[in-house]
Each structure stands twice: as C-alpha cells, then as structure tokens.
Amino acid sequence: MPVVVLAEDNETTLFRLAQIMEKGGHTVLKAANGSEALEILENNHADILVTDIFMDNIDGIELLEQVLKKYKNLPVITMSSETVQGRKNFMLEIADKLGSNLKLYKPVKPDQLLNGIERLLKKVR
C-alpha cells in the first residue's frame, strides 16, 4: 500500500482528503502543518507528499523547498484555492516553478487527486 503524507491545516479538509486516499488504497499519515509533515517524513517511509500551500508554522512553499533538498525523489502534490480573498492565487505557480510535481486547485476532486497520485507513483517505480 503506497504511503501518502498529507499536510493540511483545515481539519475538515484533512479528514475528507485522507478518506478519499484511504478509499483509493493508500495509507495516509496526517499532518496539521509543515513542521508536523517534516517530522513524519523524518520518522516514516513515504511514497508521496500532498500538501496545502497556506498553513501556519511552516507553509507549503517552505515545506516543498525543504523536502526537495532532503528527499529529492519524493513526488510532491501542492494544493490551494484558485483565488485568495477575491484575488488570483499565484502560489501554486511558484510551487510549480520550485519543483512541485502536480498542482491541484481546491476544492480537490477525488478523481483528480487519486489519478495524480497514481501517475506520480508510476514515474518513480
């Protein structure tokens, strides 16, 4: 079973996305922020990281940068809303330029998430 580290600060979204991935056959290790995600990655095997961009403590951009340095072959999916406070959200484009393997706009559709995970896992196998 592939292991997904999921970093999301919204508890409802964390639960919903974890449920989708678990139904898709993945083991999900949940983190409420970027520093928890780094701790999980340090202490567990992971096949992929799925992270929100806007989080307290360590945000998704900083998490992405640290993961790309330390876990070079770990695929990363970044997620965020398309707009923030009525304005276009460019953070996913920044994440993309930094090395995110896939960007998803919230609300994330289950098939987009599961297909994205499977596509990325096939690339690293």
Rosetta blueprint (number, residue, H / E / L):
1 M L
2 P L
3 V E
4 V E
5 V E
6 L E
7 A E
8 E L
9 D L
10 N L
11 E H
12 T H
13 T H
14 L H
15 F H
16 R H
17 L H
18 A H
19 Q H
20 I H
21 M H
22 E H
23 K H
24 G L
25 G L
26 H L
27 T E
28 V E
29 L E
30 K E
31 A E
32 A L
33 N L
34 G H
35 S H
36 E H
37 A H
38 L H
39 E H
40 I H
41 L H
42 E H
43 N H
44 N L
45 H L
46 A L
47 D L
48 I E
49 L E
50 V E
51 T E
52 D E
53 I L
54 F L
55 M L
56 D L
57 N L
58 I L
59 D L
60 G H
61 I H
62 E H
63 L H
64 L H
65 E H
66 Q H
67 V H
68 L H
69 K H
70 K H
71 Y L
72 K L
73 N L
74 L L
75 P L
76 V E
77 I E
78 T E
79 M E
80 S E
81 S E
82 E L
83 T E
84 V E
85 Q L
86 G L
87 R E
88 K E
89 N L
90 F L
91 M H
92 L H
93 E H
94 I H
95 A H
96 D H
97 K H
98 L H
99 G L
100 S L
101 N L
102 L E
103 K E
104 L E
105 Y E
106 K E
107 P L
108 V L
109 K L
110 P H
111 D H
112 Q H
113 L H
114 L H
115 N H
116 G H
117 I H
118 E H
119 R H
120 L H
121 L H
122 K H
123 K H
124 V H
125 R L
